[in-house]
Amino acid sequence: MSDTILFEVSDGLAHLTLNRPERLNAIDGEAAHRWRDLAIQVAERDDIRAVLFDAAGSAFCAGGDVAAMATTGGDGSVVAGLADVIHEGHRIFSETPKPIVGAVHGAVAGGGLGFMLVADYVVASEAAFFVSKYADIGLTPDCGVSTLLPQAIGVRRALQLLLTDRSLTAVEGLEWGLVAEVVPADDLRDRARHIAEHWLAGATGAYGQAKRLVRAGVGRSYQDGLDDEARTIGAAFETPDARARVAAFLARSAR
């Protein structure tokens, strides 16, 4: 089994850790397939209700492993094929109704931005920084960056990152809406875990469906979104969890 991405499940929480610290967690072919396979597993397992996503070493993710791409003899079709594998993992993580919290630190560069933005809620270390760098080596965005980045910060700001050499600090990332929180490095993983445990202790299914509705709403018609909301809240209302919570709410209101 590959150890390029560590994976464990405990008490409803799946914990994924990018684990190529010697390469700043850059994604090679093995890690790409591991990512896709873990996405399928997370989506299919009933014992997983939330996800915590982080990285080992001094950086979160430096994007694709360009050195591996350049020295393994592959051509553009091989690179495109690996991108397809990563993108399938991204799509599955985006569509699964299981909320994902990301804990990011150090460099988040190139395709690493896309990996970070797979998370629905991102907590960043004070020392985190964000940069594109694609054009520096004559390449173009992948890993969902051309979609996920403008969704997070708007088209104009996304273009500032992609068309210049600008680097954002953690605080600037917070101001731009790229991340949800900035915390001291020593508090990063505890804070991310606290958020995941908050989901698990509450109406996890409702959090997950809210995530799915928002993610699915991008690019579809308003009416399709309204129809999905109606079906989803109707299904939620029938769940034992919702019935118990509604009954408790009514009991409090009657006092």
C-alpha positions in Angstrom: 0.0 0.0 0.0 1.3 3.5 -0.9 2.3 5.8 1.9 2.3 8.9 -0.3 -1.0 9.9 1.4 -1.6 8.5 4.9 -5.1 7.5 5.8 -6.9 6.5 8.9 -10.5 6.4 10.2 -11.6 6.8 13.8 -15.0 7.6 15.3 -16.5 8.8 12.0 -13.5 11.0 11.0 -11.3 10.2 8.0 -7.8 11.7 8.3 -5.8 12.2 5.1 -2.2 13.4 5.2 -0.1 14.3 2.2 3.1 12.4 3.0 6.0 13.3 0.6 7.7 15.9 2.8 11.0 15.5 1.1 9.3 16.8 -2.1 7.2 19.4 -0.3 4.3 17.0 -0.8 4.4 17.5 -4.6 2.1 15.0 -6.3 3.6 12.3 -8.4 1.9 9.4 -10.3 1.7 7.2 -7.2 0.2 9.9 -5.1 -2.3 10.9 -7.8 -3.7 7.4 -7.9 -3.7 7.1 -4.2 -5.7 10.4 -4.0 -8.3 9.2 -6.4 -8.6 5.8 -4.7 -9.0 7.4 -1.2 -11.7 9.7 -2.6 -13.7 6.7 -3.7 -13.2 5.0 -0.4 -14.3 8.1 1.6 -17.4 8.5 -0.5 -18.4 4.8 -0.3 -17.8 4.1 3.4 -20.8 4.6 5.7 -18.5 4.8 8.8 -17.0 8.1 7.5 -19.0 11.2 8.2 -16.4 14.0 8.0 -12.8 14.4 6.7 -9.7 16.1 8.1 -7.0 16.9 5.4 -3.5 18.0 6.2 0.2 17.4 5.2 3.4 16.3 6.7 6.7 18.3 6.7 7.4 21.9 6.2 4.9 22.6 3.4 1.3 21.8 2.5 1.7 21.1 -1.2 4.0 22.4 -4.0 1.6 21.1 -6.7 2.6 18.5 -9.2 6.1 16.9 -9.0 7.6 18.6 -12.0 10.9 16.8 -11.6 9.2 13.5 -11.7 7.3 14.5 -14.8 10.4 15.7 -16.6 12.7 12.7 -15.8 10.3 9.7 -16.3 10.2 10.0 -20.0 6.5 10.8 -20.2 5.0 13.2 -22.7 2.1 15.6 -22.6 -0.4 12.8 -22.8 1.0 11.2 -19.7 0.8 14.5 -17.8 -2.8 15.0 -19.0 -3.6 11.4 -17.9 -2.3 12.0 -14.4 -4.2 15.3 -14.2 -7.4 13.3 -15.1 -6.7 10.9 -12.2 -6.3 13.8 -9.7 -9.3 15.6 -11.1 -11.5 12.5 -10.6 -10.5 12.5 -7.0 -11.3 16.2 -6.7 -14.7 15.6 -8.2 -15.6 12.8 -5.9 -14.5 14.7 -2.8 -16.5 17.8 -4.0 -19.7 15.8 -4.6 -19.7 13.6 -1.5 -22.0 14.9 1.2 -19.2 14.7 3.8 -17.7 18.0 5.1 -13.9 18.4 4.7 -11.7 20.6 6.9 -8.2 21.4 5.6 -5.2 22.4 7.8 -2.6 24.1 5.7 0.9 25.3 6.5 4.0 26.5 4.7 4.0 26.7 0.9 0.7 26.2 -1.0 1.8 26.5 -4.6 0.5 25.7 -8.1 -1.8 22.7 -8.0 -1.5 22.7 -4.2 -4.0 25.5 -4.3 -6.5 23.1 -5.9 -5.8 20.4 -3.3 -6.3 23.0 -0.5 -9.6 24.2 -2.0 -11.0 20.7 -2.2 -11.6 21.3 1.6 -14.8 23.0 2.4 -13.3 24.9 5.4 -9.6 25.9 5.4 -7.6 26.7 8.5 -4.2 28.1 7.8 -1.1 28.5 9.9 0.3 32.0 10.4 3.3 31.0 8.3 1.4 29.7 5.3 1.7 31.4 2.0 0.0 31.0 -1.4 1.4 31.4 -4.9 0.7 30.2 -8.4 4.0 29.7 -10.2 2.5 27.8 -13.1 3.8 30.3 -15.7 7.3 30.3 -14.2 7.7 26.9 -15.9 5.5 27.5 -18.9 2.6 25.4 -17.6 -1.1 26.1 -17.1 -3.5 25.6 -14.1 -4.6 22.1 -13.2 -6.0 20.3 -10.0 -9.2 22.4 -10.3 -7.4 25.7 -9.8 -9.0 27.5 -12.8 -12.4 26.7 -11.3 -11.9 26.5 -7.5 -9.7 29.6 -7.2 -12.1 32.1 -8.8 -15.0 30.5 -6.8 -13.1 31.2 -3.6 -11.7 34.7 -4.3 -13.4 36.0 -7.5 -12.1 36.1 -11.1 -10.1 39.3 -10.8 -8.1 38.2 -7.8 -7.6 34.7 -9.2 -6.1 36.3 -12.3 -3.8 38.4 -10.1 -2.4 35.2 -8.7 -2.2 33.3 -11.9 -0.9 36.1 -14.1 1.8 37.6 -11.8 4.4 36.3 -9.4 2.4 37.6 -6.4 2.6 35.6 -3.2 -0.1 36.0 -0.5 0.6 35.7 3.2 -1.8 33.8 5.5 -3.4 37.1 6.6 -3.8 38.2 3.0 -5.3 34.8 2.2 -7.8 35.4 4.9 -8.6 38.9 3.7 -9.1 37.6 0.2 -11.4 34.7 1.3 -8.9 32.0 0.3 -9.0 30.6 3.8 -11.5 30.7 6.7 -9.1 31.1 9.7 -5.5 31.9 10.5 -4.1 30.4 13.7 -0.6 30.0 15.3 1.3 27.0 13.8 1.2 25.1 17.1 -2.6 25.4 17.1 -3.3 24.4 13.5 -4.1 20.7 13.7 -6.0 21.0 17.0 -8.2 23.8 15.5 -8.9 21.8 12.4 -9.7 18.7 14.5 -12.0 20.8 16.7 -14.0 21.9 13.6 -14.3 18.3 12.4 -15.4 17.1 15.9 -18.0 19.9 16.0 -19.5 18.5 12.8 -19.4 14.9 14.1 -21.1 16.0 17.4 -23.9 17.8 15.6 -26.2 17.1 12.7 -23.4 15.8 10.5 -25.7 14.8 7.7 -27.2 18.2 7.5 -23.7 19.8 7.4 -22.8 17.4 4.6 -25.9 18.2 2.5 -25.3 21.9 2.9 -21.8 21.4 1.6 -23.2 19.4 -1.3 -25.9 21.9 -2.2 -23.4 24.8 -2.3 -20.8 22.9 -4.3 -23.4 21.6 -6.8 -24.9 25.1 -7.1 -22.0 26.4 -9.1 -22.8 26.5 -12.8 -26.3 25.2 -12.7 -29.6 27.1 -13.0 -31.3 28.8 -10.1 -34.4 26.6 -10.6 -32.3 23.4 -10.5 -30.7 24.6 -7.3 -34.2 25.4 -5.8 -35.5 21.9 -6.8 -32.5 20.2 -5.2 -32.9 22.3 -2.0 -36.6 21.2 -1.8 -35.8 17.5 -2.3 -32.8 17.7 0.1 -34.7 19.4 3.0 -37.6 17.1 2.5 -35.3 14.1 2.9 -33.6 15.6 5.9 -36.9 16.3 7.6 -37.6 12.5 7.6 -34.3 11.5 9.3 -34.3 10.5 12.9 -31.7 13.1 13.7 -33.8 15.9 12.4 -36.9 14.7 14.0 -35.2 14.6 17.4 -33.7 18.0 16.9 -37.0 19.6 15.8 -38.8 18.0 18.8 -36.1 19.4 21.1 -36.5 22.9 19.5 -40.2 22.8 19.9 -39.9 21.8 23.6 -37.6 24.7 24.2 -39.9 27.1 22.4 -42.9 26.0 24.5 -41.3 26.9 27.8 
